[in-house]
Amino acid sequence: MDSEKKIKKLTAKEQEFCLQYSICRNATQAAKLAGYSERTANEIGCQNLAKLSIKTEIERLNGNFDEVAASMGVTKANILKIQLDFINNDLPDAFENWVTRKELNTLTREQRRCILEIESKVEYRFPTDKEKDEGKKGKIKIEFVKVRWIDKQKAVESVVKMMGYNAAEKKDFTSGGKEITQLPPIIIQTGNLKSDNQ
């Protein structure tokens, strides 16, 4: 009998569990994401981690990050496309000031992908005469938002670096960033020279 245990083939759920575990490092969460029952995810997650075939697959995935990233749709081509979308998108300046949530909903999908951060605040006001005629009473709640866009310059720098267009970066470790006005002396050290007469 062979001393090594035969590793069995993984089911689709087990394969998905391995992938999810290699990303989140949580057996219960990985089991839920792989499609196991929420009620039994904790138990199944622990059982799965005890299986040799699953341990082996998780180790393989951990050693091959590119495969894991590709399975999630993260490739150089996708990253490049997203960065180029950021660069080429016309982003309205108006949203860097306070606008209503309703106005925010007018952004295109591509513009929404360029949002780095949204700040919001709520204000109350009394209804206008027109709104009173329409039957609105009491204070009206209005949500305002302010958008911070992704930095286009950083996106450009990322693309330049990804494409290999950037020149090698030079760093000066000798002058502390100060301008070098005089070259330091070069010291040549020779060993003890002995003459034949000594």
N, C-alpha and C positions, 0 to 999 in steps of 0.2 A: 504494500500500500504506500502511496506517495505521502511523504511527510508534510508537504505543503497542502493547505486547504484549498479546494477548488473554489474560485470566486464565481458566484452565480451572476447571471445577467440581471440588470436592474429593470424594474418596471418603469413605465413613463412617469408615474407619480414619484417613485424613488429617485429617478434621475432629476426631476424638478426639485425634489427636496434637497438633493446634493447641491444643485445650483444655488438655490435660495439660501442654504446654510452657509455656503462659501461667501455669500454677500453679506448676510446679516449676523452671522455667528450666534444665532439663537434658535435652538431646536424647535421650540414650540411655535415661534413665528414662522420658521421655515416650513413646518408641517402645515400650518394654516395656508400659507402662500402656495404650497404645492397642491392644495385641494383636499387635504384631509379634514375631517370633521372638527369644528371648533371645540366641541365637547371632549374629544379624545386627542387633540393635537399635542398636549403635553406628554401623554403616555407614549404615543406613536413616535414623537420626536426623540424621546429617550431610547425607545426600542430601535429606531433606525440607526442612531449613533453607535449602538452596540454591534451592528451587523458589519462583518468584515468587508463585504462588497461595497457598502456605502462609505465606510471609512476610507477605503482605497480610492473611490471616486472623488471624495472630498479632497483628499491629499493631491490627486491628479489636478483637480480644478484649481486648488490653491497654488500649485506650481505653474499654472498656465493662465495668468491673469488676462491675457489678450482674448482667449476663448470665452471667458466669463463676460468680459466687456462686450465682445461681439454678440453674444447671446442676448444682451440687453439692448442691442442696437447702437452701442457706442463704438464707432469706428472713426478713423482719421477723416474719412470722406464725410461722415455725418457731422463731425465737429466742425470741419471746414465749411460745410454748407450753412450750419447755424451761425458761425461767426460772420460769414459773408452776408447772411440775412440781416444781422445786426448792423453791419457796416452800410449796407445799401438801403436800409429802411428810412423813410422820411418820418421823423418823429416830431409830433407837434409840440412846440415850446409852451403852449398854453397849459399843458398838463403839469408843468413844473410849478404852477401856482395852484391855489385851491380851486377846484371845480367840483360840480355835483357828481354823485355816483352815476346819475343818468348820462351825463356827458362822457364819463369814462367808458360806458358801454358802447359808444360810437367808434371806439378804436377797432381796427382790423385785427384779425387773429395774429398776423405777423407782427403788428405793432405791440400787441399784448405780450408776445414772447420776448420783447426787448425791455420789459419792465424788470428792474432790479428790486425795487422796494415801493410799497404803497403805504402812505401815512393817511390816516383818516381821522375825522372829527365830526361830531354831531352838533348842530345848532337848531334852536327852536325859534320860530317867528310867528307872529300873528298873521292870520289870513288877510289877503288883500280884499278890497271891495268885490272884485270879480269872483274871487274864491268863496267869499261869503254868499254871494248870489247863487253859486253852484252848490251851496249847502255845507261847506266846510266850516267847522266850529272849533274853537279852542286853538291851542298852539299846534303849529305844523312842524314836524320833525324833518330836517334836511341833513343828509349825510354828504359831507364834502371829502374829497380825496386829493392828495398831492402825490405825483409820481416822480420817482427817481429812475432815470433810464440807465441801461447798461452803458458803460463808457466805450464809445466807438474807438477811441485811440487805443485802448487796451485790446479791443477785438482786432484791430489792424496789426498791432504788435504780435499778437498771438498767431495770426495768419502768417505774417512775415517769418516768424520763428519756425512755425510748422513746415513752411515751404522751403526753409533753409536759405532764405534770402538775406538774412542778417549776417553782417561781417563778424568775424571772431571778436569777442569782447576782450578788451585789453584792460588789465588792472595793474595799477602801480602799487606795489607793496613796499617800496623802499623810501618814498618821500612823504608818506602820510598824506598824499593828495596835494601837496604843495608843489609849485613849479620848481623844476630842477634847473638852477642857474649855473652850477658848477659840478663837473663830474667828480665823484669821489676818487681818492687816490687808489691806485691799484698796487697791492702789496704782493710781491712775489717772494715766497719763502723758499729758501734752498736748505738742504740738509747740511750737516757738518761735513765740510770738505777736508780731507786729510791729505797731506802731501806724502809722497813716497819717502821723504827725508825724516819724517817724524816717527 
